[in-house]
Structure formats: structure tokens, C-alpha cells
Amino acid sequence: MRRRLQQAALELFGERGYELTTAAEIAAKAGVTERTFFRHFADKREVLFDGETALSDILNSALREAPAELGPWDALFRAFEAAERLFVENRSFAEPRHRLIERSPALQERALAKTRSLIAGLASALRERGVPDHAAMLAAQMGMAALGHAVACWFDDGSSGLGDHLAQAFRKVRDLSASSPGIG
């Protein structure tokens, strides 16, 4: 049912735009009542952000289970690698969702709130690994930026897998930081 509602929302948002689509219309397209819609989702924005809890669980679990000898950046990379399958399995939904978010300020706002929540969870898991507060937050922010870059590149270039794009993004960040003269 949740998947049907999500697919109906995606189609309607694509046809009419997010702002002009109602929860009642999404429910009708999915063949259910508006009440059923609200049993599954708090509002029409949440229909596009349903997978964030699963992503958070995978990332935080993988980060906590990463070998203790790994530094924060390598541990984050491992965590994002653990989430690759979730992205791949949901690409047919995630890619058009990404395009919708790019066109809607209201959805961008929700996406930013969800990203901040993911960053907070990652920073907390890094602090549990002994990373100091500010460094944990910075690493989590940089890791989420690298993930976002990798996913966007993957959507634009289907010739490489998400894992390849993720590795490239993490290498680029490492290379950028290593080649910054005058910092230190």
C-alpha cells in the first residue's frame, strides 16, 4: 500500500507539480481513501521521504560496527557502502524523486531537514567512536555531501555503479583536503 501511494504521488507530482497535488488526489490515484493515505503518511511531503528511517538505521548501524582502527572518514565510507543496496533497489523511485525535489522549494526544505537529521545521527555515532564533537559533525556533514554528490553523479551517469561514484566522491574529498596549501 505504501509503495502504491508513493508511486501515485510521484506520478501526480510529475504531471501537475507538488504544490498543485493534494493528498486526496494521491489516495484516489492509488485506489484508496484519503484516510488510508493519512494512516501511512503524516502529510503529502512524507510520501517522498519514507525511506529515510531505513537509511538512517543502516548508516548508523554500519558506522557503529566499523572496525575500531578505522578513522572517521573510512568508517563513514564503510557506512555509506552498506547503504548502497538500499539506493540501488529504490533507484526507480529515488531518481524521479530527486528531480522533483530539485524543482520544489517546499520539498527542498524537507530534504534539508531530513539530511540534517541523518547528519546528527552520523555525528552521534562518530562521537561514540571517540571522535570529538566538532570533528564528528564536520565529518558527518562532509560524508553526507560526498554521498549526495555520488548519488547525483550516479543518476546522471548510469554507466558506473553507485559504489564507483561513492568511492570517487570520497577520494575527491580526500584529495582536495590533501592538496590545500597554506592550511595547517
Secondary structure, DSSP 8 states (H G I E B T S, - for coil): -HHHHHHHHHHHHHHH-STT--HHHHHHHHTS-HHHHHHH-SSTTGGG-TTHHHHHHHHHHHHHHS-TTS-HHHHHHHHHHHTHHHHHHTHHHHHHHHHHHHH-HHHHHHHHHHHHHHHHHHHHHHHHTT--HHHHHHHHHHHHHHHHHHHHHHHH-TTS-HHHHHHHHHHHHHHHHHT-TT--
